[in-house]
């Protein structure tokens, strides 16, 4: 039976809402009390209305299609195989292998896995055409989907040096691979580095686009989809909008190079807001961050275990991290709706504003020589450091809160005996071409002070 319930109510305009709010403020200033300015210089209003929204910033999202990814560092091949098969049996749908040695028995690893049903991501600590050729031969007869995630520019930004390669330079290696192998994704852009180092969302998107633009300019034909490795923080709605804006702007730039494939977004929760003390809070943080990733349109999500910053890989925390995603996928109706953010005036507005600001910054970078030039000149690092310092000041002054760390501390919480991995910035003296961009957590200094006080 048809209902006419809503026809009994007159529509309320944006102007009427604002007038009512101002009346309720009883003389207090509307902008001063209800509008806040984000680190991206976006003024967030207390409400959003269709009257103020002129166009829809549509970013295609397929929330129900995201894949649960399991991270595995490969040292002992057989143990890695056992761990991968166990993860797949317990709900993982894709695997990301970190490999730091090209002499590893990759044939044994891959031939032991159900490649037809599992996307494989590689985090390679080297660039070797021979290794890629070997993998392609192994998977040629199988319906495998491989992401090599090769990112020489990201290597330069993070380590200060290019990959050591047999070819004349890293771009020659990518050109050769791109020409000969069209089936699998080769190139990735590591914008997780920028987020974990303290860049704003506008910087993250703009640097990722400029980063990708360098590959489009230097490699004549990119036939494969480009993967973005993204880190998301706890600013829930902004992170949703960040992923949507990234996809929109990539499509805009790729079109200029006649690249007709959409980008592939692999998301991991940020390390920047993770804490050593009251570590169970990390479970809450990663849960909302994974939700942002799903709604924002991530293609795959590799959750961060709650104890990843201080414990070696272990079965318990891996299982908890995977189960967080399984609950979100199978018990929270995220597997039922593809576009949960569509039609939200707030998210659409954030997407539009982030996209506009990131595009303006991207154009500025290109007008001043491009990403590689600014990276080599130290400009990118300096700009990220300026943003990181501002955020650190907010944390140190208790304006930005991490519960259990700079507010509501548990004085009985002791961590000295639990640390298996060094959880702070590691200094590795070495000769570099540029000063690398350093990832750093907000809580590091306060945690070091608390650890020292335990002794």
C-alpha positions in Angstrom: 0.0 0.0 0.0 1.3 3.4 -1.0 2.1 5.8 1.8 1.9 9.6 1.6 3.5 10.2 5.0 6.2 12.6 3.8 3.8 14.6 1.7 2.3 15.9 4.9 5.5 17.8 5.8 6.8 20.9 4.0 10.4 20.7 2.8 12.8 22.7 5.0 15.4 24.8 3.1 19.0 25.2 4.0 18.4 28.8 4.9 15.6 27.9 7.3 17.9 25.3 9.0 20.6 27.9 9.5 18.2 30.5 10.8 17.0 27.9 13.4 20.5 27.0 14.4 21.5 30.7 14.8 18.4 31.2 17.0 19.3 28.2 19.2 22.9 29.6 19.6 21.4 32.5 21.5 23.7 35.1 20.1 26.9 33.0 19.8 28.8 33.2 16.6 27.8 30.4 14.1 31.2 30.1 12.3 33.2 30.3 15.5 31.2 27.7 17.4 30.0 25.2 14.8 32.4 25.4 11.8 35.9 23.8 12.2 38.8 24.0 9.9 40.6 20.7 8.9 44.3 20.3 8.3 43.4 20.3 4.6 42.0 23.8 5.1 38.4 22.6 4.5 35.8 24.3 6.5 33.4 21.6 7.9 29.9 22.9 8.5 27.4 21.4 11.1 25.0 20.3 8.3 24.8 19.8 4.6 21.8 20.3 2.4 20.7 19.7 -1.1 20.2 23.4 -1.7 23.9 24.0 -1.3 24.9 21.1 -3.5 25.1 22.0 -7.2 26.6 18.8 -8.7 27.4 15.2 -7.8 31.0 14.2 -7.6 30.5 10.6 -8.6 33.3 8.2 -7.8 32.3 4.6 -8.8 32.5 2.4 -5.7 31.9 -1.3 -5.4 32.0 -1.8 -1.6 30.8 -5.4 -1.7 33.7 -6.4 -4.1 36.6 -5.6 -1.8 39.0 -8.5 -1.1 40.5 -9.4 2.2 44.3 -9.5 1.9 46.8 -11.3 4.1 50.3 -9.8 4.4 53.1 -12.4 4.5 56.8 -11.8 4.8 58.6 -14.6 3.0 61.8 -15.9 4.6 61.2 -19.6 5.0 59.3 -20.6 1.8 57.5 -23.7 3.3 56.4 -21.8 6.4 55.1 -19.0 4.1 53.2 -21.5 2.0 51.6 -23.1 5.1 50.7 -19.7 6.5 49.2 -18.6 3.1 47.1 -21.7 2.8 45.9 -21.4 6.4 45.0 -17.7 5.9 43.0 -18.6 2.7 41.2 -21.3 4.6 40.3 -18.9 7.3 38.8 -16.2 5.1 41.6 -14.3 3.3 40.9 -13.8 -0.4 44.2 -12.4 -1.6 47.8 -12.5 -0.5 50.6 -9.9 -0.4 54.1 -11.4 -0.2 57.0 -9.3 1.0 60.2 -10.6 -0.7 63.7 -9.1 -0.2 65.7 -11.7 -2.1 65.3 -12.6 -5.8 67.1 -15.9 -5.3 64.1 -17.1 -3.3 62.4 -20.3 -4.7 59.4 -18.4 -6.2 58.3 -21.4 -8.2 57.8 -23.5 -5.1 55.9 -20.7 -3.5 53.5 -20.0 -6.3 52.9 -23.6 -7.5 51.7 -24.4 -4.0 48.9 -21.8 -4.1 45.4 -21.8 -5.7 46.3 -19.0 -8.1 43.1 -19.2 -10.1 41.0 -17.9 -7.2 43.6 -15.7 -5.4 45.0 -12.3 -6.3 48.7 -12.1 -5.5 50.4 -8.9 -4.6 54.2 -8.6 -4.3 56.1 -6.1 -2.1 59.6 -6.6 -3.8 62.7 -5.1 -2.2 64.4 -5.3 -5.6 63.8 -4.6 -9.3 64.8 -7.6 -11.4 63.4 -8.3 -14.9 64.5 -11.9 -14.7 62.5 -12.4 -11.6 59.3 -11.0 -13.2 59.9 -13.1 -16.3 60.2 -16.2 -14.1 56.9 -15.5 -12.3 55.1 -14.8 -15.6 56.2 -18.3 -16.9 55.0 -19.9 -13.7 51.5 -18.4 -13.8 51.1 -18.3 -17.6 48.9 -21.4 -17.8 46.8 -20.4 -14.8 44.0 -17.8 -14.4 46.1 -15.8 -12.0 45.9 -12.1 -11.2 49.3 -10.7 -10.2 50.3 -7.3 -8.9 54.0 -6.7 -8.9 53.7 -3.3 -7.2 57.0 -2.0 -8.7 57.6 1.6 -7.6 61.1 2.8 -8.1 60.1 6.4 -7.4 58.6 5.2 -4.1 61.9 3.4 -3.4 63.8 6.6 -3.9 61.4 8.6 -1.7 61.5 6.0 1.1 65.1 4.8 1.0 66.9 7.7 -0.6 68.3 5.5 -3.5 67.0 3.8 -6.6 66.7 0.1 -7.0 69.9 -1.6 -8.1 69.0 -3.0 -11.6 70.9 -4.7 -14.5 69.4 -2.2 -16.9 70.7 1.3 -17.3 68.1 2.7 -15.0 64.9 1.8 -13.3 62.6 3.3 -15.9 64.3 1.1 -18.6 63.4 -1.9 -16.6 59.8 -0.8 -16.3 59.6 0.0 -20.0 60.9 -3.4 -20.9 58.4 -5.2 -18.6 55.5 -3.0 -19.7 56.2 -3.8 -23.3 56.6 -7.5 -22.9 54.0 -8.4 -20.2 50.5 -7.0 -20.5 48.5 -9.4 -18.4 49.4 -8.3 -14.9 49.7 -5.1 -13.1 53.3 -3.9 -12.9 53.4 -0.4 -11.5 52.2 0.9 -8.1 52.3 4.2 -6.2 53.1 4.0 -2.5 51.2 6.9 -1.1 51.1 5.1 2.3 54.6 6.5 2.8 53.3 10.1 2.6 50.4 9.4 5.1 52.6 7.6 7.6 55.2 10.5 7.4 52.5 13.1 8.3 51.3 14.5 4.9 47.8 16.0 4.8 45.2 14.2 2.6 45.5 16.9 -0.1 49.2 16.3 -0.2 48.8 12.5 -0.3 46.4 12.7 -3.3 48.4 15.3 -5.1 51.8 13.6 -4.6 50.3 10.3 -5.7 49.0 11.8 -8.9 52.3 13.6 -9.6 54.0 10.3 -8.8 51.9 8.5 -11.3 52.3 11.2 -13.9 56.1 10.6 -13.8 55.5 7.0 -14.9 53.1 8.1 -17.6 55.7 10.6 -18.9 58.7 8.2 -18.8 57.1 4.9 -19.9 55.7 5.2 -23.4 53.1 2.5 -23.1 51.5 1.4 -19.8 49.0 -1.3 -20.7 48.3 -2.6 -17.2 46.3 -1.1 -14.4 48.2 1.0 -11.9 47.9 0.1 -8.2 47.8 2.6 -5.4 49.0 1.4 -2.0 47.1 3.7 0.4 47.2 4.1 4.2 44.0 5.4 5.9 43.8 7.1 9.3 40.9 7.7 11.7 39.3 10.8 10.2 36.4 8.6 9.1 34.5 10.6 6.5 37.6 12.4 5.2 39.3 9.1 4.5 36.2 7.9 2.6 36.4 11.1 0.5 40.1 10.7 0.0 39.8 7.4 -1.7 37.0 8.6 -3.9 38.8 11.8 -4.8 42.0 9.8 -5.6 40.1 7.5 -8.0 38.3 10.5 -9.7 41.5 12.4 -10.3 43.4 9.4 -11.5 40.8 8.8 -14.1 41.1 12.4 -15.2 44.8 12.3 -15.6 44.9 8.8 -17.1 42.5 9.9 -19.8 45.1 12.5 -21.0 47.5 9.5 -21.7 44.7 7.4 -23.4 45.0 5.0 -20.5 41.6 3.4 -20.2 42.1 1.2 -17.2 40.9 2.2 -13.7 43.4 2.2 -10.9 43.5 -0.6 -8.3 43.4 0.6 -4.7 45.0 -1.6 -2.0 44.5 -0.1 1.5 46.1 -0.7 4.9 45.4 1.2 8.1 47.9 3.9 9.0 50.7 3.3 11.4 50.9 7.0 12.3 48.1 6.9 15.0 48.9 3.5 16.4 50.2 3.2 19.9 52.4 1.1 22.1 50.4 1.7 25.3 46.8 0.7 25.6 47.3 -1.2 22.4 43.8 -2.6 22.3 42.7 0.8 21.2 44.5 0.0 17.9 41.7 -2.6 17.3 39.1 0.2 17.4 41.2 2.5 15.2 41.8 -0.2 12.5 38.1 -1.2 12.5 36.9 2.3 11.6 39.8 2.7 9.2 38.8 -0.5 7.4 35.2 0.8 7.2 36.4 4.0 5.6 38.4 1.9 3.1 35.3 -0.2 2.2 32.9 2.7 1.8 35.6 4.7 -0.1 35.9 2.0 -2.7 39.0 0.0 -1.9 39.6 -3.0 -4.1 41.5 -4.9 -1.4 42.3 -4.3 2.2 45.2 -5.7 4.2 44.4 -5.0 7.8 47.1 -4.0 10.3 47.3 -6.3 13.4 46.8 -4.4 16.6 50.3 -5.3 17.8 52.2 -4.8 14.5 54.4 -2.0 15.8 56.0 -4.0 18.6 55.3 -7.8 18.0 56.7 -10.1 15.4 54.1 -11.7 13.1 51.9 -14.1 15.2 48.9 -16.3 14.5 46.7 -14.7 17.1 46.9 -11.0 16.0 46.8 -12.0 12.3 43.6 -13.9 13.0 42.0 -11.0 14.8 43.0 -8.6 12.0 41.5 -10.9 9.4 38.3 -11.5 11.4 37.7 -7.7 11.7 37.4 -7.7 7.9 35.3 -10.9 7.8 32.8 -9.3 10.3 32.7 -6.1 8.3 32.2 -8.0 5.0 29.8 -10.8 6.1 28.0 -9.6 9.2 27.8 -5.8 8.7 26.0 -5.7 5.4 29.0 -4.3 3.5 28.7 -7.2 1.2 25.2 -6.1 0.2 25.6 -2.5 -0.9 28.0 -1.2 -3.5 27.6 2.5 -3.1 26.8 3.4 0.5 28.4 6.8 0.3 26.5 8.0 -2.8 24.0 10.7 -2.1 25.6 11.9 1.2 25.9 15.6 0.8 28.7 15.7 3.4 30.9 13.0 1.7 30.2 14.3 -1.8 31.2 17.8 -0.7 34.4 16.5 1.0 35.2 14.5 -2.1 34.8 17.6 -4.3 36.8 19.9 -2.1 39.7 17.4 -1.6 39.8 16.7 -5.4 39.8 20.5 -6.2 42.6 21.2 -3.7 44.7 18.2 -4.7 44.3 19.0 -8.4 45.5 22.5 -7.7 48.6 21.2 -5.8 49.3 18.7 -8.6 49.3 21.5 -11.2 51.6 23.5 -9.0 54.0 20.6 -8.8 54.0 20.1 -12.5 54.5 23.8 -13.2 57.6 23.7 -11.0 59.3 20.8 -12.7 57.3 17.7 -11.7 57.4 15.3 -8.8 60.9 13.9 -9.3 62.5 17.3 -9.5 60.8 18.4 -6.3 61.6 15.1 -4.6 65.3 15.5 -5.5 65.3 19.1 -4.4 63.9 18.2 -1.0 60.7 20.2 -1.5 58.4 17.2 -1.1 60.1 16.1 2.1 60.1 19.6 3.5 56.4 20.1 2.8 55.5 16.8 4.4 57.6 17.7 7.4 55.8 21.0 7.9 52.5 19.2 7.9 53.8 16.5 10.2 55.1 19.1 12.7 51.7 20.9 12.8 50.0 17.6 13.6 52.6 16.7 16.2 52.0 20.0 17.9 48.3 19.2 18.0 49.1 15.9 19.6 51.6 17.3 22.1 49.1 19.9 23.2 46.4 17.3 23.6 44.3 18.9 20.9 44.5 15.7 18.8 43.7 12.9 21.1 44.9 9.3 21.1 43.0 7.6 24.0 45.3 5.8 26.3 48.3 7.8 25.2 47.9 11.5 25.6 44.5 11.2 27.4 43.0 8.7 29.8 46.4 6.9 30.4 46.5 3.8 32.4 49.4 4.3 34.8 49.6 0.6 35.5 50.1 -0.2 31.8 53.7 -1.6 31.4 55.3 -2.5 28.0 59.0 -2.9 28.5 58.7 -6.7 28.7 56.4 -7.0 25.7 58.5 -5.4 23.0 59.8 -7.8 20.3 60.4 -5.2 17.6 61.9 -1.8 17.9 58.8 0.5 17.7 60.4 3.8 16.9 62.1 5.5 14.0 65.2 3.4 13.0 68.4 5.3 12.0 70.3 3.5 9.2 73.5 5.4 8.3 74.1 5.0 4.6 75.0 7.0 1.6 71.9 8.2 -0.2 71.1 10.3 -3.3 68.4 12.3 -1.4 67.3 12.6 2.2 64.5 9.9 2.5 61.0 10.6 3.7 60.7 9.1 7.2 57.6 7.5 8.6 57.0 8.4 12.2 54.2 7.7 14.7 52.7 10.6 16.7 53.1 8.9 20.0 56.8 7.9 19.7 58.3 10.6 22.0 55.8 10.2 24.8 56.1 6.4 24.6 59.9 6.6 24.9 59.5 8.7 28.0 57.1 6.2 29.6 59.3 3.3 28.7 62.3 5.1 30.4 60.2 5.7 33.5 59.4 2.0 33.8 63.0 1.1 34.5 
